[in-house]
Amino acid sequence: MSDQHPAAVQDSPHFTDEEDRTYVGERLVFFSDAVIAIAMTLLALELPVPHGEDNAEVWHSFVELLPNEYLNFVISFAVIGVFWLAHHEFFRKIHAVDAPLRRLNLGWLFFIVLMPFATRVNSDDDDFVLGPVLYASVFTVTALFMILMGRHSIRAGLLRPTVPTTALRPLFVGAGVAGVVFLVSIPVSVVSPTWGKLVWILTILTRPVSRWVDRRADR
């Protein structure tokens, strides 16, 4: 005879496989949100503080830091924010997760947490190739992982029953455009780090291109 109390047996949770995969998906999203929040916070913690003996020197120090450290912070914060929004929208369309999707998400988070480090290297090595190349490489691979998660979710049938596969089109197009922009900036940065950074401005085309592709596909 079992020594376990009958009430304990009755109250113990019994999840179906589908319920368990849904529960794991919720934990995955909560964990991802926490990691992203920490990465965005670390960006601010790495910001240097202007110094000086008087107001004029402090303002001069601030102006010197503005086009490099502070601008890199704004760009990185904005890009991580865009990735978080895409991640949030993606998992709203997912019914459950499986082991491969969890591994892909973990790889995506790995490069998210590398962004504060890449931002710092890019700020410190303003005139050298390493900074912008590392920075662009991290963002390129991050975008690639978003695409891989979307492709796997379609192939594994992880989308909600009411969600068509075309619903992931903005994810593919947006991540693809951002990834291509940062990828193109790598050889440009080898020639000129300044011009390589200017290429990143083209990421503002992500949303217009996504909308244009949607309109063309609907036609």
C-alpha positions in Angstrom: 0.0 0.0 0.0 1.2 3.5 -0.8 2.2 5.7 2.1 1.0 8.9 0.3 -2.0 10.6 1.7 -5.1 10.3 -0.5 -5.7 14.0 -0.4 -2.2 14.6 -1.7 -2.8 12.3 -4.6 -6.0 14.1 -5.4 -4.5 17.6 -5.2 -1.4 16.8 -7.2 -1.3 18.5 -10.6 -1.7 16.3 -13.7 -0.9 18.2 -16.8 -1.5 17.0 -20.3 1.4 17.3 -22.7 -0.3 20.3 -24.4 -0.9 22.1 -21.0 2.7 21.4 -20.0 4.0 22.9 -23.2 1.8 26.0 -22.7 3.0 26.4 -19.1 6.6 26.1 -20.2 5.9 28.8 -22.8 4.7 31.2 -20.2 7.8 30.6 -18.1 10.0 31.1 -21.2 8.3 34.5 -21.9 8.7 35.7 -18.3 12.3 34.6 -18.2 13.0 36.3 -21.5 11.4 39.6 -20.3 13.6 39.6 -17.2 16.8 39.0 -19.2 15.9 41.8 -21.7 15.1 44.2 -18.8 18.5 43.5 -17.2 20.3 44.0 -20.6 18.6 47.3 -21.1 19.5 48.4 -17.5 23.1 47.4 -18.0 23.2 49.8 -21.0 22.5 52.7 -18.6 24.9 51.5 -15.9 27.7 51.6 -18.4 27.2 55.2 -19.2 30.0 57.5 -18.2 29.2 60.6 -16.1 30.4 64.0 -17.3 33.1 65.5 -15.1 34.6 69.0 -14.6 35.7 71.6 -12.2 32.9 74.0 -13.1 29.7 74.2 -15.2 31.6 75.0 -18.4 33.8 71.9 -18.1 30.9 69.6 -17.2 28.9 70.8 -20.3 32.0 70.4 -22.4 32.5 66.8 -21.1 28.8 66.1 -21.8 29.1 67.4 -25.4 32.1 65.2 -25.9 30.3 62.1 -24.7 27.1 62.9 -26.6 27.9 61.7 -30.1 29.6 58.5 -29.0 28.7 57.0 -25.6 25.2 58.6 -25.2 24.2 58.1 -28.9 25.3 54.5 -28.8 23.2 54.0 -25.7 20.1 55.4 -27.4 20.6 53.3 -30.5 21.2 50.1 -28.5 18.2 50.8 -26.2 16.0 51.4 -29.2 17.1 48.3 -31.0 16.7 46.1 -28.0 13.3 47.6 -27.5 12.3 46.8 -31.1 13.6 43.2 -30.6 11.5 42.9 -27.4 8.4 44.1 -29.1 9.0 41.6 -31.9 9.6 38.9 -29.4 6.4 39.8 -27.5 4.3 39.8 -30.7 5.8 36.5 -31.8 5.0 34.7 -28.7 1.4 36.0 -28.7 1.0 33.9 -31.8 2.5 30.8 -30.3 0.2 28.2 -28.7 3.0 26.2 -27.0 6.8 25.7 -27.1 9.0 22.7 -27.7 12.6 22.0 -26.8 14.1 23.3 -30.1 12.2 26.6 -29.7 13.5 26.9 -26.1 17.1 26.4 -27.3 16.6 29.0 -30.1 15.2 31.5 -27.6 18.1 30.9 -25.3 20.5 31.5 -28.2 18.6 34.7 -29.0 18.9 35.8 -25.3 22.7 35.1 -25.4 23.2 37.8 -28.0 20.7 40.1 -26.3 22.9 40.1 -23.2 26.0 40.6 -25.3 24.6 43.9 -26.6 25.7 46.0 -23.6 29.2 44.7 -24.0 29.2 45.3 -27.7 27.9 48.8 -27.1 30.7 49.5 -24.7 33.4 48.2 -27.1 31.9 50.3 -29.9 32.0 53.4 -27.7 35.5 52.9 -26.5 37.0 52.0 -29.9 35.5 54.8 -31.8 38.2 55.0 -34.4 38.9 51.3 -34.7 37.3 48.6 -36.7 36.6 46.1 -33.8 33.9 48.2 -32.2 31.4 48.7 -35.1 32.1 45.2 -36.5 31.4 43.5 -33.2 28.4 45.7 -32.7 26.9 44.9 -36.1 27.7 41.2 -35.8 25.8 40.9 -32.5 22.7 42.6 -33.9 22.9 40.6 -37.2 22.9 37.2 -35.4 20.2 38.4 -33.0 18.0 39.2 -36.0 18.9 35.8 -37.5 17.7 34.0 -34.3 14.3 35.8 -34.6 13.9 34.4 -38.1 14.9 30.9 -37.0 12.4 30.9 -34.2 9.7 32.0 -36.6 10.6 29.3 -39.2 10.7 26.6 -36.6 7.3 27.6 -35.1 5.7 27.2 -38.5 7.4 23.8 -39.3 6.7 22.4 -35.8 3.0 23.6 -35.8 3.4 25.8 -32.8 1.2 28.6 -34.0 -2.2 29.1 -32.5 -4.9 27.4 -34.6 -6.5 30.7 -35.6 -3.1 32.3 -36.6 -2.1 31.9 -40.3 1.5 31.4 -41.2 1.4 34.8 -43.0 1.0 36.4 -39.7 4.7 36.0 -39.2 5.5 37.8 -42.4 6.2 41.2 -40.5 8.6 39.3 -38.2 10.6 37.8 -41.1 10.7 41.0 -43.1 11.5 43.3 -40.2 14.2 41.0 -38.8 15.5 40.4 -42.3 15.8 44.1 -43.2 17.5 44.9 -39.8 19.9 41.9 -40.2 20.9 42.9 -43.8 21.5 46.5 -42.8 23.9 45.5 -40.0 25.5 42.8 -42.1 26.2 45.3 -44.9 27.7 47.7 -42.4 30.4 45.2 -41.4 32.5 45.5 -44.7 31.7 49.2 -44.8 33.1 49.5 -41.2 36.3 47.8 -42.3 36.9 50.6 -44.8 35.5 53.4 -42.6 34.1 52.9 -39.0 32.3 56.2 -39.3 30.5 55.3 -42.5 29.7 51.8 -41.1 27.9 53.4 -38.3 26.0 55.7 -40.7 24.7 52.6 -42.5 22.8 51.7 -39.3 20.5 54.6 -39.9 18.9 52.5 -42.7 17.2 50.4 -40.0 14.5 53.1 -39.9 13.3 51.5 -43.2 12.3 48.3 -41.4 8.7 49.2 -40.7 8.0 50.9 -44.1 9.5 47.9 -46.0 7.4 45.5 -43.9 4.3 47.4 -44.7 5.2 47.5 -48.4 5.8 43.7 -48.5 2.5 43.1 -46.7 0.6 45.2 -49.3 2.3 43.5 -52.2 1.6 40.0 -50.7 -2.1 40.8 -50.1 -2.5 41.8 -53.7 
